[in-house]
Amino acid sequence: MAAGRAPCHLPGPPPECAAIEGFVHATLEFIRDNQAWAAPIVFALAFGESLAVISLLLPATAILFGLSGLMGASGVAFWPCWIAAATGATLGDAVSYWFGYHFKDRLTHMWPLTRVPGLLPRGERFFVRWGIAGVFFGRFFGPLRAAVPLAAGSCGMPHLPFQLANVGSAIVWATGILSPQLLAGFAFN
C-alpha cells in the first residue's frame, strides 16, 4: 500500500460522497420543514440541472427524486413543484442554447468548458446524429442534459424547433422525476 493512503477496506463512502449525501439530506429536511420554499428550490435545482457544466456539480436529480417521496409523506404540494421543475428545466436549456448560439466556436476556449473538454464534442455528436429528437431525449442522459442544448445553439438550430423539443422534454422530465415516489406513496396508502 502506498504511503499516506488509507486501506481500501475502511467502511463508509469517500468524503466527497458523504458531503453530497449530507447536502441532499439537508436540502430535503429544509423543504420538509419549510414547504413554502419547495417550489422556488425545485425551480433553482431544475434550472441548475439544465445549465452546461453547472449540472455536473449539482446533485439536483437526487434531491428532486427524494422530494417526490416528501410529496407523498409530508404533503408538499405536487403541482407547484411540477410547474417549477418544468419551468426551471426549460429556462436552463434555453440559457444553454442561447449561450451556444451566441458564442459558437469560442465555447471550447471559454471557462468552465475548458475544464471539461469532452462535454461539448459529446453533445455535438449526439445532436448532429439525432437533431430535434436529440434535444428532446438528451435531457434524460446525465451529462448530455446540458451539453445538447449548448451544441444545438452552437450548430445554429432554429429557435422554434429547439423550444418545442425543450418544453416538451421538460414537461416529461418533471413528471418523471417528481412522480415515482409520490405515486408509490398513494399506492401503499
Backbone torsions as a table, in degrees:
resi	resn	phi	psi	omega
1	MET	NA	139.9	-179.1
2	ALA	-68.7	147.3	179.3
3	ALA	-62.4	136.2	176.9
4	GLY	86.8	-7.9	179.8
5	ARG	-94.8	140.9	176.9
6	ALA	-76.2	149.0	176.8
7	PRO	-62.1	149.3	-176.1
8	CYS	-69.9	-15.1	-174.9
9	HIS	-90.2	6.7	178.9
10	LEU	-68.2	137.6	-179.5
11	PRO	-75.1	162.1	174.3
12	GLY	97.7	156.9	180.0
13	PRO	-75.6	160.5	174.5
14	PRO	-59.4	155.3	-176.1
15	PRO	-55.1	-38.7	-179.5
16	GLU	-66.9	-34.2	176.7
17	CYS	-68.7	-39.8	178.0
18	ALA	-64.1	-37.7	178.8
19	ALA	-65.8	-43.3	178.9
20	ILE	-64.8	-45.2	178.7
21	GLU	-60.4	-40.8	177.1
22	GLY	-62.9	-40.7	178.2
23	PHE	-64.2	-43.3	179.0
24	VAL	-60.5	-49.2	-178.9
25	HIS	-64.0	-42.0	179.4
26	ALA	-62.9	-40.8	179.4
27	THR	-65.6	-44.8	179.4
28	LEU	-64.4	-39.1	176.4
29	GLU	-62.7	-43.4	179.3
30	PHE	-60.7	-44.5	179.7
31	ILE	-64.1	-42.3	179.3
32	ARG	-60.5	-41.6	-177.6
33	ASP	-82.5	-18.4	-177.2
34	ASN	-133.9	68.0	-171.5
35	GLN	-62.0	-22.5	177.6
36	ALA	-64.4	-22.9	-179.8
37	TRP	-89.0	-3.1	-174.9
38	ALA	-58.3	-53.2	-176.7
39	ALA	-63.9	-45.9	177.6
40	PRO	-61.8	-36.7	178.6
41	ILE	-68.5	-41.5	177.9
42	VAL	-61.5	-43.3	177.8
43	PHE	-57.7	-49.9	-178.3
44	ALA	-61.4	-41.5	179.7
45	LEU	-66.1	-45.1	180.0
46	ALA	-66.0	-38.8	177.3
47	PHE	-62.6	-49.4	179.5
48	GLY	-64.3	-36.0	179.2
49	GLU	-64.6	-23.5	-177.0
50	SER	-99.0	-5.3	179.9
51	LEU	-87.2	138.9	178.0
52	ALA	-56.2	137.7	177.8
53	VAL	70.9	-47.8	179.6
54	ILE	-57.3	-37.7	-178.4
55	SER	-61.1	-26.0	179.5
56	LEU	-75.4	-18.9	-175.8
57	LEU	-101.8	-15.8	-171.2
58	LEU	-104.2	123.0	179.4
59	PRO	-81.9	47.9	-174.0
60	ALA	-65.1	-39.6	-177.7
61	THR	-59.7	-44.7	179.7
62	ALA	-63.1	-41.4	-179.4
63	ILE	-67.6	-45.5	-178.2
64	LEU	-65.9	-39.6	177.9
65	PHE	-65.8	-41.3	176.5
66	GLY	-63.9	-35.3	178.6
67	LEU	-63.0	-32.9	179.1
68	SER	-61.8	-32.6	175.0
69	GLY	-69.7	-37.3	176.7
70	LEU	-63.8	-34.1	-179.3
71	MET	-60.2	-42.4	179.3
72	GLY	-75.4	-37.2	-173.2
73	ALA	-88.5	-35.9	-173.2
74	SER	-111.5	-1.6	177.7
75	GLY	80.5	19.1	173.7
76	VAL	-64.4	130.7	-174.7
77	ALA	-66.1	130.0	-178.4
78	PHE	-70.5	-53.3	-169.7
79	TRP	-61.5	-44.5	176.8
80	PRO	-62.0	-37.6	178.4
81	CYS	-69.5	-38.9	178.9
82	TRP	-64.0	-45.7	177.8
83	ILE	-61.8	-42.5	179.4
84	ALA	-63.7	-41.9	179.8
85	ALA	-65.3	-46.8	-179.6
86	ALA	-64.5	-41.6	-179.8
87	THR	-68.1	-45.6	178.6
88	GLY	-60.8	-43.2	179.4
89	ALA	-65.3	-41.8	178.8
90	THR	-61.9	-47.9	-178.5
91	LEU	-68.5	-36.7	177.0
92	GLY	-61.2	-45.0	177.3
93	ASP	-66.8	-37.2	179.1
94	ALA	-63.1	-40.8	177.9
95	VAL	-65.3	-43.4	178.6
96	SER	-62.2	-42.5	177.3
97	TYR	-60.6	-48.3	-179.3
98	TRP	-59.3	-44.4	179.6
99	PHE	-59.0	-47.3	178.1
100	GLY	-64.4	-40.4	-178.0
101	TYR	-64.6	-38.8	-175.6
102	HIS	-88.3	-25.0	-176.7
103	PHE	-108.7	-10.0	176.3
104	LYS	27.6	-110.0	-173.9
105	ASP	-67.5	-20.0	-179.9
106	ARG	-76.0	-13.6	-176.4
107	LEU	-55.5	-43.3	-175.1
108	THR	-67.2	-15.9	-179.9
109	HIS	-102.4	5.3	-176.3
110	MET	-103.4	140.5	171.8
111	TRP	-75.9	139.1	9.5
112	PRO	-93.8	3.6	-179.6
113	LEU	-66.3	-22.1	175.3
114	THR	-67.5	-21.2	179.7
115	ARG	-79.6	-21.7	178.8
116	VAL	-129.1	73.2	-171.1
117	PRO	-62.6	-24.2	-178.9
118	GLY	-85.6	-10.2	-174.2
119	LEU	-62.6	-54.3	-177.0
120	LEU	-66.5	-44.5	177.1
121	PRO	-59.3	-37.8	176.9
122	ARG	-65.0	-43.3	177.7
123	GLY	-62.8	-40.1	179.5
124	GLU	-65.8	-43.8	178.8
125	ARG	-60.3	-43.8	179.9
126	PHE	-63.8	-45.3	-179.5
127	PHE	-64.9	-46.3	-178.4
128	VAL	-62.1	-38.4	-179.1
129	ARG	-71.3	-40.3	-170.5
130	TRP	-110.9	-13.4	177.3
131	GLY	60.4	-132.7	-177.6
132	ILE	-61.3	-35.6	176.9
133	ALA	-65.0	-32.9	176.6
134	GLY	-65.0	-36.9	176.7
135	VAL	-65.3	-44.1	-179.9
136	PHE	-64.2	-54.0	-173.5
137	PHE	-80.1	-19.7	178.8
138	GLY	-60.0	-28.6	-179.9
139	ARG	-61.4	-23.7	-174.0
140	PHE	-96.6	6.0	-177.9
141	PHE	-120.2	83.2	173.1
142	GLY	23.7	-111.4	-175.9
143	PRO	-62.2	-25.3	178.0
144	LEU	-68.3	-20.2	-176.2
145	ARG	-49.9	-43.8	-178.4
146	ALA	-99.5	-19.9	-177.8
147	ALA	-76.5	-34.5	-176.6
148	VAL	-66.1	-46.2	176.8
149	PRO	-61.5	-36.8	176.5
150	LEU	-61.7	-46.1	178.6
151	ALA	-65.6	-40.8	179.0
152	ALA	-59.8	-41.8	177.3
153	GLY	-66.3	-44.9	-177.9
154	SER	-68.4	-25.9	177.5
155	CYS	-85.6	-3.2	176.4
156	GLY	80.8	26.4	177.2
157	MET	-58.4	135.5	177.8
158	PRO	-59.3	146.5	-173.1
159	HIS	-61.1	-47.7	-174.9
160	LEU	-62.3	-50.1	177.3
161	PRO	-60.7	-37.2	177.5
162	PHE	-60.4	-48.2	-176.3
163	GLN	-66.2	-34.3	176.9
164	LEU	-62.2	-46.8	178.1
165	ALA	-67.2	-38.3	-178.8
166	ASN	-62.9	-52.7	-177.8
167	VAL	-65.5	-44.7	179.5
168	GLY	-59.8	-45.0	-179.1
169	SER	-70.3	-32.8	178.4
170	ALA	-65.2	-38.9	178.5
171	ILE	-64.9	-46.6	179.6
172	VAL	-65.2	-43.5	-179.9
173	TRP	-62.0	-46.3	-179.7
174	ALA	-60.6	-41.4	178.1
175	THR	-64.1	-45.1	-177.6
176	GLY	-67.7	-34.0	-176.6
177	ILE	-83.2	-28.9	-175.6
178	LEU	-99.3	-17.0	-173.2
179	SER	-88.4	-34.0	-168.9
180	PRO	-54.4	-53.6	-177.5
181	GLN	-73.9	-30.8	176.0
182	LEU	-61.1	-47.0	179.2
183	LEU	-65.3	-38.6	178.5
184	ALA	-63.5	-38.1	177.8
185	GLY	-62.3	-40.7	177.9
186	PHE	-68.3	-34.9	-178.4
187	ALA	-67.8	-31.8	-176.7
188	PHE	-97.9	3.5	177.7
189	ASN	-97.2	NA	NA
